[in-house]
Amino acid sequence: MESVRAFASERGLRVGGQYTSFVDWPGDRIVTTLVRTRPGSLDAVGWWYPFLGQLPYRGYFDQARAEREAGRLREEQGYDVCVSPVTAYSTLGWLDDPVTSPMLGRGAANLVETLLHELVHATVFIDGDADFNEGVALFIGQEAAVRYFAQAPQGADPATALPSGERVRAWVEDRRWVEAAVLEFRDRLARLSERPDAALQRDAAERVVRGELASLPLAVLDAQAVAEEARLSDACLALRGTYSRDLPRHAALLESLDGDLDAMVDHLVEWAARDEPPERFFARATRPQ
């Protein structure tokens, strides 16, 4: 992990004592998160937390408790609920977060991206703005992972070789294709919400988007499996929006910086220190060159 920490530090991320220890955590997750939406809504109904403000999700270390709470929210309060396993979390630099066994079970590329994603949170976290926090961490984590593997030495043994930067780039681009298709579906549903036959139209739109997902020209992911496994409930779509809605805007910002990810991290840190709204962060992408 030290090479990832060093790489993150070189990019301008706050590393501190993060990920210098290991915890053998049981199971396939650290936290189970819940996201809830009201009937017919694609916007999360969040929870308020001291110091963090409003967040669209609530996490439980006890999976069974999370499942019980999800059932209660559905049955007693009528919410749609998206239940998701999470293999990592960040204490935002307040504590030295460990590497855990669930983080190791999804391959080298996923591990490195996860570490870099969480280190973005430890570097900049805007209270009460989960969409910005998760979007910027997802984008920078992905781009940094591509660059990490592009410069990582490859071992002689194919069985233990790291993925190439090209392979990780293809994996990232596959996921962005998928996110774009699902978010377009989310936008379609928003346009259908006022129609009297919205439920029937939703079913038809879902069949269409699953067909679109199955037809994507993906290089690494299995498009048919993606189509079959996509979680398209209202609450899960709300969660996707939190993470992925602003990916194109982040990409435009990076392009305006000539692809210099270090400059993007510097811009993020400087913008956060000025306590400006997110629109000012993205404004750099639209300035005349």
ZAGU-388220 format. One record per residue (C-alpha): residue number from 1; x, y negated, z negated. Coordinates in steps of 0.25 Angstrom, whole numbers, m for minus. Layout:
N
sekol resi: NUM x: X y: Y z: Z $
...
# end
This chain:
289
sekol resi: 1 x: 0 y: 0 z: 0 $
sekol resi: 2 x: 12 y: m9 z: m2 $
sekol resi: 3 x: 13 y: m11 z: 13 $
sekol resi: 4 x: m1 y: m16 z: 14 $
sekol resi: 5 x: 1 y: m25 z: 2 $
sekol resi: 6 x: 13 y: m31 z: 8 $
sekol resi: 7 x: 6 y: m33 z: 22 $
sekol resi: 8 x: m6 y: m39 z: 15 $
sekol resi: 9 x: 3 y: m49 z: 8 $
sekol resi: 10 x: 10 y: m53 z: 21 $
sekol resi: 11 x: m3 y: m56 z: 27 $
sekol resi: 12 x: m6 y: m66 z: 15 $
sekol resi: 13 x: m15 y: m57 z: 7 $
sekol resi: 14 x: m15 y: m57 z: m8 $
sekol resi: 15 x: m9 y: m44 z: m12 $
sekol resi: 16 x: m5 y: m45 z: m27 $
sekol resi: 17 x: m5 y: m32 z: m34 $
sekol resi: 18 x: m16 y: m26 z: m25 $
sekol resi: 19 x: m16 y: m11 z: m21 $
sekol resi: 20 x: m3 y: m8 z: m28 $
sekol resi: 21 x: m10 y: 4 z: m36 $
sekol resi: 22 x: m18 y: 16 z: m33 $
sekol resi: 23 x: m31 y: 21 z: m39 $
sekol resi: 24 x: m36 y: 35 z: m36 $
sekol resi: 25 x: m51 y: 31 z: m35 $
sekol resi: 26 x: m61 y: 43 z: m33 $
sekol resi: 27 x: m70 y: 43 z: m22 $
sekol resi: 28 x: m71 y: 36 z: m8 $
sekol resi: 29 x: m73 y: 22 z: m13 $
sekol resi: 30 x: m70 y: 12 z: m24 $
sekol resi: 31 x: m83 y: 4 z: m24 $
sekol resi: 32 x: m97 y: 7 z: m18 $
sekol resi: 33 x: m103 y: m6 z: m13 $
sekol resi: 34 x: m118 y: m10 z: m11 $
sekol resi: 35 x: m123 y: m21 z: m2 $
sekol resi: 36 x: m138 y: m24 z: m2 $
sekol resi: 37 x: m147 y: m31 z: 7 $
sekol resi: 38 x: m162 y: m35 z: 6 $
sekol resi: 39 x: m172 y: m28 z: 16 $
sekol resi: 40 x: m170 y: m34 z: 30 $
sekol resi: 41 x: m157 y: m42 z: 26 $
sekol resi: 42 x: m143 y: m40 z: 31 $
sekol resi: 43 x: m137 y: m49 z: 20 $
sekol resi: 44 x: m132 y: m43 z: 8 $
sekol resi: 45 x: m138 y: m47 z: m6 $
sekol resi: 46 x: m125 y: m48 z: m14 $
sekol resi: 47 x: m121 y: m48 z: m28 $
sekol resi: 48 x: m115 y: m59 z: m36 $
sekol resi: 49 x: m101 y: m57 z: m44 $
sekol resi: 50 x: m93 y: m66 z: m53 $
sekol resi: 51 x: m81 y: m72 z: m46 $
sekol resi: 52 x: m85 y: m66 z: m33 $
sekol resi: 53 x: m98 y: m72 z: m30 $
sekol resi: 54 x: m109 y: m65 z: m21 $
sekol resi: 55 x: m105 y: m52 z: m14 $
sekol resi: 56 x: m113 y: m43 z: m5 $
sekol resi: 57 x: m109 y: m30 z: m11 $
sekol resi: 58 x: m108 y: m24 z: m25 $
sekol resi: 59 x: m98 y: m13 z: m28 $
sekol resi: 60 x: m99 y: m1 z: m37 $
sekol resi: 61 x: m87 y: 8 z: m42 $
sekol resi: 62 x: m98 y: 19 z: m45 $
sekol resi: 63 x: m103 y: 24 z: m32 $
sekol resi: 64 x: m115 y: 31 z: m38 $
sekol resi: 65 x: m119 y: 18 z: m45 $
sekol resi: 66 x: m118 y: 10 z: m32 $
sekol resi: 67 x: m127 y: 20 z: m25 $
sekol resi: 68 x: m137 y: 19 z: m37 $
sekol resi: 69 x: m137 y: 4 z: m36 $
sekol resi: 70 x: m139 y: 5 z: m21 $
sekol resi: 71 x: m151 y: 14 z: m23 $
sekol resi: 72 x: m157 y: 4 z: m33 $
sekol resi: 73 x: m155 y: m8 z: m24 $
sekol resi: 74 x: m162 y: m1 z: m13 $
sekol resi: 75 x: m174 y: 5 z: m21 $
sekol resi: 76 x: m176 y: m6 z: m31 $
sekol resi: 77 x: m173 y: m18 z: m23 $
sekol resi: 78 x: m175 y: m14 z: m9 $
sekol resi: 79 x: m161 y: m18 z: m4 $
sekol resi: 80 x: m153 y: m11 z: 7 $
sekol resi: 81 x: m140 y: m7 z: 1 $
sekol resi: 82 x: m127 y: m3 z: 8 $
sekol resi: 83 x: m118 y: 6 z: 0 $
sekol resi: 84 x: m103 y: 6 z: 3 $
sekol resi: 85 x: m90 y: 13 z: m2 $
sekol resi: 86 x: m78 y: 4 z: m4 $
sekol resi: 87 x: m64 y: 9 z: m5 $
sekol resi: 88 x: m58 y: m4 z: m10 $
sekol resi: 89 x: m61 y: m17 z: m18 $
sekol resi: 90 x: m53 y: m29 z: m21 $
sekol resi: 91 x: m53 y: m36 z: m35 $
sekol resi: 92 x: m48 y: m48 z: m27 $
sekol resi: 93 x: m34 y: m48 z: m33 $
sekol resi: 94 x: m39 y: m49 z: m47 $
sekol resi: 95 x: m34 y: m35 z: m49 $
sekol resi: 96 x: m24 y: m26 z: m42 $
sekol resi: 97 x: m33 y: m17 z: m34 $
sekol resi: 98 x: m28 y: m3 z: m32 $
sekol resi: 99 x: m28 y: 6 z: m19 $
sekol resi: 100 x: m38 y: 17 z: m22 $
sekol resi: 101 x: m40 y: 31 z: m16 $
sekol resi: 102 x: m53 y: 27 z: m8 $
sekol resi: 103 x: m45 y: 17 z: m1 $
sekol resi: 104 x: m35 y: 27 z: 4 $
sekol resi: 105 x: m46 y: 37 z: 10 $
sekol resi: 106 x: m49 y: 29 z: 23 $
sekol resi: 107 x: m36 y: 28 z: 30 $
sekol resi: 108 x: m24 y: 19 z: 31 $
sekol resi: 109 x: m30 y: 8 z: 39 $
sekol resi: 110 x: m42 y: 7 z: 30 $
sekol resi: 111 x: m34 y: 7 z: 18 $
sekol resi: 112 x: m25 y: m5 z: 23 $
sekol resi: 113 x: m37 y: m13 z: 28 $
sekol resi: 114 x: m44 y: m11 z: 14 $
sekol resi: 115 x: m31 y: m16 z: 7 $
sekol resi: 116 x: m30 y: m28 z: 15 $
sekol resi: 117 x: m45 y: m31 z: 15 $
sekol resi: 118 x: m45 y: m31 z: 0 $
sekol resi: 119 x: m32 y: m39 z: m1 $
sekol resi: 120 x: m39 y: m50 z: 7 $
sekol resi: 121 x: m50 y: m50 z: m4 $
sekol resi: 122 x: m39 y: m52 z: m14 $
sekol resi: 123 x: m33 y: m63 z: m6 $
sekol resi: 124 x: m46 y: m71 z: m3 $
sekol resi: 125 x: m60 y: m69 z: m9 $
sekol resi: 126 x: m71 y: m79 z: m7 $
sekol resi: 127 x: m81 y: m78 z: m19 $
sekol resi: 128 x: m95 y: m74 z: m14 $
sekol resi: 129 x: m92 y: m73 z: 1 $
sekol resi: 130 x: m91 y: m58 z: 4 $
sekol resi: 131 x: m93 y: m60 z: 19 $
sekol resi: 132 x: m80 y: m68 z: 20 $
sekol resi: 133 x: m72 y: m60 z: 10 $
sekol resi: 134 x: m75 y: m46 z: 16 $
sekol resi: 135 x: m74 y: m51 z: 31 $
sekol resi: 136 x: m61 y: m58 z: 29 $
sekol resi: 137 x: m55 y: m46 z: 21 $
sekol resi: 138 x: m60 y: m36 z: 32 $
sekol resi: 139 x: m55 y: m44 z: 43 $
sekol resi: 140 x: m41 y: m47 z: 37 $
sekol resi: 141 x: m40 y: m33 z: 31 $
sekol resi: 142 x: m43 y: m27 z: 45 $
sekol resi: 143 x: m33 y: m36 z: 52 $
sekol resi: 144 x: m22 y: m34 z: 42 $
sekol resi: 145 x: m24 y: m19 z: 43 $
sekol resi: 146 x: m21 y: m19 z: 58 $
sekol resi: 147 x: m9 y: m27 z: 56 $
sekol resi: 148 x: m4 y: m19 z: 44 $
sekol resi: 149 x: m5 y: m6 z: 52 $
sekol resi: 150 x: 1 y: m13 z: 65 $
sekol resi: 151 x: 14 y: m15 z: 57 $
sekol resi: 152 x: 14 y: m3 z: 48 $
sekol resi: 153 x: 25 y: 7 z: 51 $
sekol resi: 154 x: 20 y: 20 z: 57 $
sekol resi: 155 x: 25 y: 33 z: 51 $
sekol resi: 156 x: 30 y: 45 z: 59 $
sekol resi: 157 x: 20 y: 55 z: 54 $
sekol resi: 158 x: 7 y: 53 z: 61 $
sekol resi: 159 x: m1 y: 59 z: 50 $
sekol resi: 160 x: 3 y: 47 z: 41 $
sekol resi: 161 x: 4 y: 36 z: 51 $
sekol resi: 162 x: m3 y: 23 z: 49 $
sekol resi: 163 x: m13 y: 19 z: 59 $
sekol resi: 164 x: m7 y: 9 z: 69 $
sekol resi: 165 x: m11 y: m6 z: 70 $
sekol resi: 166 x: m18 y: m3 z: 83 $
sekol resi: 167 x: m27 y: 8 z: 77 $
sekol resi: 168 x: m31 y: 0 z: 65 $
sekol resi: 169 x: m34 y: m12 z: 74 $
sekol resi: 170 x: m43 y: m2 z: 82 $
sekol resi: 171 x: m50 y: 2 z: 69 $
sekol resi: 172 x: m52 y: m12 z: 65 $
sekol resi: 173 x: m58 y: m16 z: 78 $
sekol resi: 174 x: m67 y: m4 z: 78 $
sekol resi: 175 x: m73 y: m8 z: 65 $
sekol resi: 176 x: m75 y: m22 z: 70 $
sekol resi: 177 x: m83 y: m17 z: 82 $
sekol resi: 178 x: m92 y: m9 z: 73 $
sekol resi: 179 x: m94 y: m21 z: 63 $
sekol resi: 180 x: m97 y: m30 z: 75 $
sekol resi: 181 x: m108 y: m20 z: 80 $
sekol resi: 182 x: m114 y: m19 z: 66 $
sekol resi: 183 x: m114 y: m34 z: 63 $
sekol resi: 184 x: m121 y: m36 z: 77 $
sekol resi: 185 x: m131 y: m26 z: 72 $
sekol resi: 186 x: m133 y: m33 z: 59 $
sekol resi: 187 x: m135 y: m46 z: 67 $
sekol resi: 188 x: m146 y: m39 z: 75 $
sekol resi: 189 x: m153 y: m35 z: 63 $
sekol resi: 190 x: m153 y: m49 z: 58 $
sekol resi: 191 x: m160 y: m53 z: 71 $
sekol resi: 192 x: m170 y: m42 z: 69 $
sekol resi: 193 x: m174 y: m45 z: 55 $
sekol resi: 194 x: m186 y: m54 z: 57 $
sekol resi: 195 x: m193 y: m44 z: 67 $
sekol resi: 196 x: m205 y: m36 z: 63 $
sekol resi: 197 x: m199 y: m24 z: 69 $
sekol resi: 198 x: m185 y: m26 z: 62 $
sekol resi: 199 x: m184 y: m12 z: 56 $
sekol resi: 200 x: m186 y: m5 z: 70 $
sekol resi: 201 x: m177 y: m15 z: 77 $
sekol resi: 202 x: m166 y: m12 z: 66 $
sekol resi: 203 x: m167 y: 3 z: 69 $
sekol resi: 204 x: m165 y: 0 z: 84 $
sekol resi: 205 x: m154 y: m10 z: 81 $
sekol resi: 206 x: m147 y: 0 z: 72 $
sekol resi: 207 x: m148 y: 11 z: 83 $
sekol resi: 208 x: m142 y: 1 z: 93 $
sekol resi: 209 x: m130 y: m3 z: 84 $
sekol resi: 210 x: m127 y: 12 z: 81 $
sekol resi: 211 x: m126 y: 14 z: 96 $
sekol resi: 212 x: m117 y: 2 z: 98 $
sekol resi: 213 x: m108 y: 7 z: 87 $
sekol resi: 214 x: m107 y: 20 z: 93 $
sekol resi: 215 x: m103 y: 14 z: 106 $
sekol resi: 216 x: m92 y: 5 z: 101 $
sekol resi: 217 x: m78 y: 7 z: 107 $
sekol resi: 218 x: m71 y: 10 z: 94 $
sekol resi: 219 x: m57 y: 15 z: 94 $
sekol resi: 220 x: m55 y: 21 z: 80 $
sekol resi: 221 x: m69 y: 22 z: 74 $
sekol resi: 222 x: m79 y: 33 z: 79 $
sekol resi: 223 x: m90 y: 24 z: 85 $
sekol resi: 224 x: m101 y: 35 z: 84 $
sekol resi: 225 x: m97 y: 37 z: 69 $
sekol resi: 226 x: m98 y: 22 z: 67 $
sekol resi: 227 x: m111 y: 21 z: 73 $
sekol resi: 228 x: m117 y: 32 z: 65 $
sekol resi: 229 x: m111 y: 28 z: 52 $
sekol resi: 230 x: m113 y: 13 z: 52 $
sekol resi: 231 x: m121 y: 8 z: 40 $
sekol resi: 232 x: m131 y: m2 z: 46 $
sekol resi: 233 x: m141 y: m4 z: 34 $
sekol resi: 234 x: m144 y: m19 z: 31 $
sekol resi: 235 x: m135 y: m19 z: 19 $
sekol resi: 236 x: m123 y: m12 z: 26 $
sekol resi: 237 x: m124 y: m22 z: 37 $
sekol resi: 238 x: m124 y: m33 z: 27 $
sekol resi: 239 x: m111 y: m27 z: 21 $
sekol resi: 240 x: m105 y: m26 z: 35 $
sekol resi: 241 x: m108 y: m41 z: 37 $
sekol resi: 242 x: m100 y: m45 z: 25 $
sekol resi: 243 x: m88 y: m38 z: 30 $
sekol resi: 244 x: m89 y: m40 z: 45 $
sekol resi: 245 x: m97 y: m52 z: 49 $
sekol resi: 246 x: m85 y: m61 z: 50 $
sekol resi: 247 x: m75 y: m52 z: 57 $
sekol resi: 248 x: m76 y: m59 z: 70 $
sekol resi: 249 x: m73 y: m73 z: 63 $
sekol resi: 250 x: m61 y: m67 z: 56 $
sekol resi: 251 x: m56 y: m62 z: 69 $
sekol resi: 252 x: m58 y: m75 z: 76 $
sekol resi: 253 x: m50 y: m82 z: 64 $
sekol resi: 254 x: m39 y: m72 z: 66 $
sekol resi: 255 x: m38 y: m75 z: 81 $
sekol resi: 256 x: m38 y: m90 z: 78 $
sekol resi: 257 x: m25 y: m87 z: 70 $
sekol resi: 258 x: m19 y: m79 z: 81 $
sekol resi: 259 x: m21 y: m66 z: 74 $
sekol resi: 260 x: m12 y: m70 z: 62 $
sekol resi: 261 x: m18 y: m62 z: 50 $
sekol resi: 262 x: m9 y: m69 z: 40 $
sekol resi: 263 x: m14 y: m82 z: 45 $
sekol resi: 264 x: m28 y: m78 z: 43 $
sekol resi: 265 x: m25 y: m73 z: 29 $
sekol resi: 266 x: m18 y: m87 z: 26 $
sekol resi: 267 x: m30 y: m94 z: 32 $
sekol resi: 268 x: m39 y: m86 z: 23 $
sekol resi: 269 x: m31 y: m89 z: 10 $
sekol resi: 270 x: m30 y: m103 z: 13 $
sekol resi: 271 x: m45 y: m104 z: 17 $
sekol resi: 272 x: m49 y: m98 z: 4 $
sekol resi: 273 x: m41 y: m107 z: m4 $
sekol resi: 274 x: m48 y: m119 z: 2 $
sekol resi: 275 x: m61 y: m113 z: m3 $
sekol resi: 276 x: m68 y: m116 z: 11 $
sekol resi: 277 x: m80 y: m108 z: 17 $
sekol resi: 278 x: m78 y: m96 z: 26 $
sekol resi: 279 x: m81 y: m105 z: 38 $
sekol resi: 280 x: m68 y: m112 z: 36 $
sekol resi: 281 x: m60 y: m99 z: 36 $
sekol resi: 282 x: m66 y: m96 z: 49 $
sekol resi: 283 x: m64 y: m110 z: 55 $
sekol resi: 284 x: m50 y: m107 z: 58 $
sekol resi: 285 x: m55 y: m98 z: 70 $
sekol resi: 286 x: m62 y: m109 z: 77 $
sekol resi: 287 x: m52 y: m120 z: 76 $
sekol resi: 288 x: m46 y: m125 z: 89 $
sekol resi: 289 x: m33 y: m118 z: 92 $
# end
